[in-house]
C-alpha cells in the first residue's frame, strides 16, 4: 500500500485515503479505510495494483 500511496498515476484523493489507512489510528478505522482503498484499486486501477505487487515481490 505504501507503493501505491506514492504512485503519481493514482488520483490525489485515493492516495490521501491510502495515507490515512497507513496511519497508526487506534481502532478499526485504518483497516476499514484500507479495505475501501483496496476495493477501489481492484475495481478501477488493476494495472497499477499489479505493478505494485510486482515491485513489492
C-alpha positions as CSV (number, residue, x, y, z in Angstrom):
1,X,0.0,0.0,0.0
2,X,2.9,2.3,0.6
3,X,4.0,2.0,-3.0
4,X,0.5,2.9,-4.2
5,X,0.3,5.8,-1.8
6,X,3.3,7.3,-3.5
7,X,2.2,6.4,-7.1
8,X,1.7,9.6,-9.1
9,X,-0.6,7.8,-11.6
10,X,-3.4,7.5,-9.0
11,X,-5.7,10.4,-8.2
12,X,-4.7,12.5,-5.2
13,X,-7.8,11.7,-3.2
14,X,-7.1,8.0,-3.5
15,X,-3.5,8.5,-2.4
16,X,-4.8,10.5,0.5
17,X,-7.1,7.7,1.6
18,X,-4.3,5.2,1.3
19,X,-2.1,7.5,3.5
20,X,-4.9,7.7,6.1
21,X,-5.2,3.9,6.0
22,X,-1.4,3.6,6.7
23,X,-1.6,6.0,9.7
24,X,-1.5,4.3,13.1
25,X,-5.0,5.2,14.1
26,X,-6.3,3.2,17.1
27,X,-9.3,1.0,16.5
28,X,-10.6,-0.4,13.2
29,X,-10.7,2.9,11.3
30,X,-7.5,2.4,9.4
31,X,-8.3,-1.2,8.5
32,X,-11.7,-0.1,7.1
33,X,-10.1,2.7,5.1
34,X,-7.5,0.2,3.7
35,X,-10.3,-2.2,2.7
36,X,-12.1,0.6,0.9
37,X,-9.0,1.7,-0.9
38,X,-8.2,-2.0,-1.9
39,X,-11.7,-2.4,-3.3
40,X,-11.4,0.8,-5.3
41,X,-8.0,-0.2,-6.6
42,X,-9.3,-3.7,-7.5
43,X,-12.3,-2.3,-9.4
44,X,-10.7,0.6,-11.2
45,X,-6.9,0.6,-11.1
46,X,-5.9,-3.1,-11.6
47,X,-2.8,-2.3,-13.7
48,X,-1.3,0.0,-11.0
49,X,-2.2,-2.6,-8.4
50,X,-0.4,-5.4,-10.4
51,X,2.6,-3.2,-10.9
52,X,2.9,-2.5,-7.2
53,X,2.6,-6.3,-6.5
54,X,5.4,-6.9,-9.0
55,X,7.6,-4.2,-7.5
56,X,7.0,-5.5,-3.9
57,X,7.9,-9.0,-4.9
